[in-house]
Amino acid sequence: MTTHAEYPAVVEPEELEGAQALQAEEPIPFDVEAIRADFPILERTTPDGRPLVYLDSANTSQKPRCVVEAIEDHYLSHNANVARAMHLLGAEATEAFESSRAVIADFVGAASSEEIIFTKNASEALNLCAHSLGASLRPGDEIVVSVMEHHSNIVPWQLLAERTGATLRWFDVTEEGRLDVEGGLASGLINERTKIVSITYVSNVLGTVNPVTQVAAAAHAHGATVVLDASQAVPQMAVDVQALGADLVAFTGHKMVGPTGIGVLWGRYDLLASLPPFLGGGEMIETVRMTGSTFAPPPHRFEAGTPPIAQAVGLAAAARYLSELGMDQVAAHEHLITAYALEGMASVPGLKILGPSTAVDRGGAISFTLVNHDGEQIHPHDVSQLLDSRGIAVRGGHHCARPLHERFGVQSSTRASSYLYTKTSEIDALVDALTYVVGFFSRPPRGR
């Protein structure tokens, strides 16, 4: 593949080819090299001296210095438990934790910080939804998801259906990897028995950006509650939770340049106030007696025990970092780099993209299968291992979305996922390496 320079400050349209020409008249999002200076890990090399090419950000993103430093400063200078200690450090820790909640509320457009619940990850947030919403479900009620969901947005609803006698139903996807909204709605998938609809905003496998406002409107027309898994969306684009039409939105910190160990659930306050707690323990109570307990208002009702305090501080630092870059700029870069990657990967013999083949309404996760020159499938684990030997980090497997892979008739896939620090030269390296992989697994056995 021809190597392209990084996006220059000024680009003439006639100098661009292919994917780069798609947005030649738009401003360049930001200086990628300057961004990369904030991420020391990207300076690493492999043991044999190859530069690290990190293309696994849909799995977890790298962390800028400011996030690491915020966590370090908290532990070194302000560490104490929150809402318990009546001393200086306790007051500072509580202020840091609650101000972090306010930062996240502002980042996603929540009406108030009281609508932001901290969890340990998006999986816990979705389990919270299933547990608390499920308290009112009865046999014959229906829950609707989609076949493209992460296991974290399938298994909690399966467990809920088993507990309550409700029925789990799902949207299919089209052959090009789009949510089959029209087919699902036309078949009455959402109806008067539907109580909960829970779908992903952006697929972690296909990269598809789903028409969530349309689905939410259909669900609300039948009185259903709408849950949204926005784990892949919040890191990549500006998200206004109040504009999505959803009632509850879950996402995670570690995919948005934040720390591991923290997730977020946003919910409409009136809905949160009507729901029973998920876990019992300290700080989620109002009054406890041996004969029974009453519970605190949201968000603390859903935050039993010592919360992820330092992680919340780190997540707030991540949100500030992204806000300073500008989420519209992040999305523009993601669009450019995804279009560039799709164009380059189309040149690899035997490579088939799962999901949309253009960057329109698409996130940065690109999953694919690969066959050798003899038409034989190359296992994604072999692809990943050989790429890793050349310093390129991707993910191989079913990406916690086995039903989706079964829908497309494949056991697993390889996934390359970019982010705000990804360079076009890294995509060039990926494409060249994939071409090498095809050739490597097409060689005849020794002795033939």
C-alpha positions in Angstrom: 0.0 0.0 0.0 1.3 3.5 -0.8 2.2 5.3 2.3 0.5 8.6 2.9 1.8 11.4 5.1 -0.3 12.5 8.1 -3.0 15.0 7.4 -1.2 18.3 6.8 -2.4 21.7 8.0 -3.5 22.7 4.6 -4.6 20.3 1.9 -5.5 21.0 -1.7 -8.3 18.8 -3.0 -6.4 17.7 -6.1 -3.6 16.3 -3.9 -5.9 13.8 -2.2 -6.9 10.4 -3.3 -9.7 8.0 -2.3 -10.9 8.2 1.3 -9.0 11.4 2.0 -10.9 13.2 -0.7 -14.1 12.5 1.1 -13.7 15.4 3.4 -11.1 17.5 1.6 -13.0 20.7 2.1 -13.6 20.2 5.8 -11.1 21.5 8.4 -8.5 19.1 9.7 -9.7 17.8 13.1 -6.5 18.3 15.1 -2.8 17.7 15.1 -2.5 13.9 15.7 1.2 14.1 16.5 0.5 16.7 19.2 -2.2 14.5 20.6 0.1 11.5 20.7 2.6 13.3 22.8 -0.1 13.1 25.6 0.1 9.3 25.5 3.5 8.1 26.5 2.6 4.4 25.9 2.4 5.1 22.2 6.2 5.8 22.2 6.8 2.1 23.1 8.5 -0.3 20.7 8.4 -4.0 20.6 11.3 -6.2 21.9 12.7 -6.4 18.3 12.5 -2.6 17.9 9.3 -2.2 15.9 7.0 0.8 16.7 3.9 -0.1 18.6 0.8 0.3 16.5 -2.2 0.2 18.8 -5.4 -0.6 17.0 -7.5 -2.1 19.9 -9.1 1.0 21.3 -12.7 -0.4 21.0 -11.4 -2.9 23.6 -9.8 -0.2 25.8 -8.3 3.1 25.0 -4.9 4.4 26.0 -4.7 7.1 28.8 -3.2 10.6 28.5 -0.9 11.9 31.1 -3.5 14.2 32.6 -5.7 11.3 33.6 -2.9 9.4 35.2 -1.7 12.5 37.0 -5.2 13.3 38.3 -5.4 9.9 39.8 -1.9 10.1 41.3 -2.6 13.6 42.8 -5.8 12.3 44.4 -4.1 9.3 46.0 -1.1 11.3 47.1 -2.8 14.4 48.4 -6.5 14.0 48.9 -7.2 10.3 49.6 -10.1 9.5 52.0 -13.5 7.9 51.9 -16.4 10.0 50.7 -19.5 11.1 52.6 -18.3 9.5 55.8 -15.3 11.3 57.3 -15.8 14.7 59.0 -12.2 15.8 58.4 -10.2 17.8 55.8 -9.3 14.9 53.6 -12.8 13.4 53.8 -14.2 16.8 52.7 -11.7 17.1 49.8 -12.4 13.5 48.6 -16.1 14.1 48.7 -15.8 17.3 46.8 -13.6 15.7 44.2 -16.0 12.8 43.8 -19.2 14.9 43.5 -17.6 17.5 41.3 -16.5 14.6 39.0 -20.1 13.6 38.8 -21.0 17.2 37.7 -18.3 17.1 35.0 -19.7 13.9 33.6 -23.2 15.2 33.7 -22.1 18.2 31.7 -20.1 16.0 29.3 -23.2 14.0 28.2 -25.8 16.8 28.6 -27.6 15.5 31.7 -30.1 17.8 33.3 -28.3 17.5 36.6 -25.5 15.6 38.3 -28.2 13.7 40.3 -28.9 11.8 37.0 -25.4 10.3 37.0 -24.8 7.0 38.7 -21.2 5.7 39.0 -20.8 1.9 38.5 -17.7 -0.2 38.1 -18.3 -0.6 34.3 -21.0 -0.5 31.6 -21.8 -4.2 32.3 -22.7 -3.3 35.9 -24.8 -0.4 34.7 -26.8 -2.6 32.3 -27.3 -5.2 35.1 -28.5 -2.4 37.3 -31.1 -1.5 34.6 -32.2 -5.2 34.3 -32.5 -5.7 38.0 -34.3 -2.5 38.9 -36.6 -2.3 35.8 -37.3 -6.0 36.1 -39.0 -5.6 39.5 -42.2 -4.8 37.8 -42.1 -7.4 35.0 -44.6 -10.3 34.8 -45.0 -13.4 32.6 -46.1 -12.4 29.1 -44.2 -9.1 29.2 -41.6 -8.7 26.5 -38.0 -7.4 26.4 -36.5 -6.4 23.0 -32.8 -6.3 22.2 -30.9 -6.8 19.0 -28.7 -9.6 17.6 -25.8 -7.1 17.4 -25.6 -6.6 21.1 -22.5 -7.1 23.3 -23.1 -10.0 25.7 -23.4 -7.4 28.5 -26.6 -6.2 26.8 -28.0 -9.7 26.2 -27.2 -11.9 29.3 -28.7 -9.6 31.9 -32.0 -9.5 30.0 -31.9 -13.3 29.5 -31.5 -13.7 33.3 -34.4 -11.3 33.8 -36.6 -13.2 31.5 -35.8 -16.4 33.3 -36.6 -14.8 36.7 -39.9 -13.2 35.7 -41.3 -15.3 32.9 -41.0 -12.5 30.4 -40.1 -13.2 26.8 -36.9 -11.9 25.1 -37.2 -10.9 21.5 -34.7 -9.2 19.1 -34.1 -7.1 16.1 -32.2 -8.7 13.2 -29.5 -7.0 11.1 -29.3 -6.6 7.4 -26.6 -8.3 5.3 -24.6 -5.1 5.3 -24.7 -4.9 9.1 -27.4 -2.3 9.6 -30.1 -2.8 12.3 -33.2 -4.0 10.6 -35.5 -1.4 12.2 -38.1 -1.4 9.4 -38.4 -5.1 9.3 -38.6 -5.4 13.1 -41.2 -2.7 13.4 -43.3 -4.0 10.5 -43.4 -7.4 12.1 -44.7 -6.0 15.4 -41.5 -6.7 17.3 -42.4 -3.7 19.5 -46.0 -3.9 20.7 -48.3 -3.4 23.7 -46.5 -6.3 25.5 -43.1 -4.7 25.2 -41.9 -3.3 28.5 -38.2 -2.7 27.9 -36.2 -2.0 24.7 -32.4 -2.1 25.1 -30.0 -1.7 22.2 -26.5 -0.5 21.4 -25.9 3.0 20.0 -22.7 1.9 18.1 -21.9 -1.8 17.5 -18.5 -2.9 18.9 -18.2 -5.4 16.1 -19.8 -3.8 13.0 -19.1 -0.2 13.8 -22.8 0.5 12.9 -24.3 3.7 14.3 -27.9 2.8 15.0 -31.0 5.0 14.6 -31.7 5.1 18.3 -34.1 8.0 18.3 -36.3 6.1 15.8 -36.3 3.0 18.0 -36.9 5.0 21.1 -39.9 6.8 19.6 -41.4 3.4 18.6 -40.8 2.0 22.0 -42.3 5.0 23.8 -45.4 4.9 21.6 -46.1 1.6 23.3 -45.1 2.7 26.8 -41.8 0.8 26.9 -38.7 2.0 28.7 -35.6 2.5 26.5 -32.1 1.5 27.6 -29.1 2.4 25.5 -25.6 0.9 25.6 -23.4 3.8 24.5 -20.1 2.3 25.4 -18.7 2.7 21.9 -20.5 6.0 21.2 -19.6 8.3 24.0 -15.8 8.0 23.3 -16.2 8.7 19.6 -18.8 11.5 19.2 -20.7 14.2 21.0 -23.6 12.6 22.9 -26.5 14.5 24.4 -28.4 12.0 26.5 -31.5 14.1 26.6 -31.7 14.3 22.8 -31.4 10.5 22.2 -34.9 9.7 23.4 -33.6 7.0 25.7 -34.6 6.7 29.4 -31.3 5.1 30.6 -27.9 5.3 29.0 -24.9 3.2 30.0 -21.2 3.8 29.1 -17.8 3.0 30.4 -14.7 5.1 31.4 -11.9 3.0 30.0 -12.9 3.4 26.4 -13.0 7.2 26.6 -9.3 7.7 27.7 -10.4 7.2 31.3 -9.4 4.6 33.9 -10.7 1.1 34.2 -13.0 0.3 37.1 -15.6 2.9 36.5 -18.8 3.1 34.4 -21.7 5.5 34.2 -25.5 5.1 34.1 -27.5 8.2 33.2 -31.2 8.1 33.8 -34.1 10.5 33.7 -34.4 11.5 37.4 -38.1 10.8 37.7 -37.5 7.3 36.4 -34.5 6.7 38.7 -36.5 8.0 41.7 -39.2 5.4 41.0 -36.8 2.4 40.8 -35.8 0.1 43.6 -32.1 -0.2 44.5 -29.7 -2.7 42.8 -27.3 -3.4 45.7 -27.7 -2.9 49.4 -25.1 -1.5 51.7 -23.6 1.7 53.1 -24.6 5.1 51.7 -27.5 3.9 49.6 -29.8 4.0 52.6 -31.9 6.7 54.3 -32.8 4.8 57.5 -32.0 1.3 58.6 -33.8 -0.6 61.3 -34.0 -4.3 61.9 -37.6 -4.3 60.8 -36.8 -2.7 57.4 -34.9 0.1 55.6 -35.7 3.1 53.5 -33.4 4.3 50.7 -31.6 7.5 49.7 -32.7 9.4 46.6 -30.8 9.0 43.3 -28.0 8.8 42.5 -26.8 7.5 45.9 -29.6 4.9 46.1 -27.7 3.0 43.4 -24.1 3.4 44.8 -23.8 1.0 47.7 -20.5 0.9 49.5 -17.3 2.8 48.9 -17.6 4.0 45.3 -14.8 4.2 42.7 -13.5 7.5 44.0 -10.1 7.9 42.4 -11.5 6.4 39.2 -14.2 9.1 39.1 -11.5 11.7 39.5 -9.7 10.1 36.5 -12.9 9.9 34.5 -13.6 13.6 35.0 -10.0 14.4 33.8 -10.7 12.3 30.7 -14.0 14.1 30.0 -12.2 17.5 30.4 -9.5 16.3 28.0 -12.0 15.2 25.4 -14.0 18.4 25.8 -10.9 20.5 25.3 -10.2 18.6 22.0 -13.8 18.9 21.1 -16.0 15.9 20.5 -17.0 17.1 17.1 -13.3 17.2 16.2 -12.8 13.7 17.7 -15.7 12.4 15.5 -14.3 14.1 12.4 -10.9 12.4 13.0 -12.6 9.1 13.6 -14.5 9.5 10.3 -11.4 10.3 8.3 -9.3 7.5 9.8 -12.1 5.0 9.4 -12.7 5.9 5.8 -8.9 5.7 5.1 -8.8 2.3 6.8 -11.8 0.9 4.9 -10.2 2.0 1.6 -6.9 0.5 2.4 -8.3 -2.8 3.7 -10.3 -3.3 0.6 -7.0 -3.8 -1.2 -6.1 -6.8 0.9 -6.8 -10.1 -1.0 -9.3 -12.4 0.8 -10.4 -9.8 3.3 -14.1 -9.4 4.0 -15.5 -6.6 6.2 -18.3 -7.4 8.6 -20.6 -4.5 8.6 -20.9 -1.3 6.5 -18.1 -1.0 4.0 -18.2 2.8 4.0 -17.6 5.3 6.8 -21.2 6.7 6.6 -23.0 6.2 9.9 -20.1 4.2 11.1 -17.8 4.1 14.1 -14.2 3.1 14.2 -14.4 -0.6 14.9 -13.7 -2.6 11.8 -14.1 -6.4 12.1 -13.2 -8.7 9.2 -12.4 -12.2 8.2 -9.4 -13.3 6.1 -8.8 -16.2 3.7 -5.5 -17.3 2.1 -4.9 -17.5 -1.6 -6.4 -21.0 -1.6 -9.6 -19.7 -0.2 -9.0 -21.3 3.3 -10.1 -19.4 6.4 -7.3 -17.9 8.4 -8.2 -18.1 12.1 -8.4 -14.6 13.8 -6.2 -15.8 16.6 -3.5 -16.6 14.0 -4.0 -13.2 12.3 -3.8 -11.4 15.6 -0.7 -13.3 16.7 1.2 -12.6 13.4 0.2 -9.0 13.5 1.4 -8.7 17.1 4.8 -10.1 15.9 5.0 -7.1 13.7 4.0 -4.7 16.5 0.4 -4.3 15.6 -2.2 -4.8 18.3 -5.7 -5.9 17.2 -8.3 -8.2 18.7 -9.3 -11.6 17.5 -12.4 -13.6 18.7 -16.1 -13.0 18.8 -15.6 -9.7 20.7 -18.3 -10.6 23.3 -20.9 -10.8 20.5 -21.2 -14.4 19.6 -24.8 -14.3 18.4 -23.9 -11.6 15.9 -21.0 -13.7 14.5 -23.4 -16.7 14.2 -25.8 -14.4 12.3 -23.1 -13.8 9.7 -22.1 -17.5 9.6 -18.6 -17.0 11.1 -17.1 -18.3 14.3 -15.1 -15.2 15.0 -13.3 -12.3 13.4 -10.4 -10.0 13.7 -11.1 -6.4 14.8 -9.0 -3.3 14.2 -10.2 -0.2 16.0 -8.8 3.3 15.8 -9.2 6.3 18.1 -8.2 10.0 18.3 -4.4 9.2 18.4 -4.4 6.9 15.3 -2.2 7.9 12.4 -2.7 7.1 8.7 0.8 5.6 8.7 -0.4 3.1 11.3 -3.3 2.1 9.0 -0.7 1.7 6.2 1.3 -0.6 8.5 -1.9 -2.6 9.2 -2.7 -3.0 5.5 0.8 -4.0 4.6 0.9 -6.5 7.5 -2.5 -8.1 6.5 -1.2 -8.6 3.0 1.8 -10.3 4.5 -0.4 -12.5 6.7 -2.4 -13.7 3.6 0.9 -14.6 1.9 2.3 -16.3 5.0 -0.6 -18.6 5.4 -0.7 -19.4 1.7 2.8 -20.9 1.7 2.9 -24.6 0.9 4.0 -26.9 3.8 7.7 -27.6 4.2 8.9 -30.5 2.1 6.3 -30.2 -0.6 
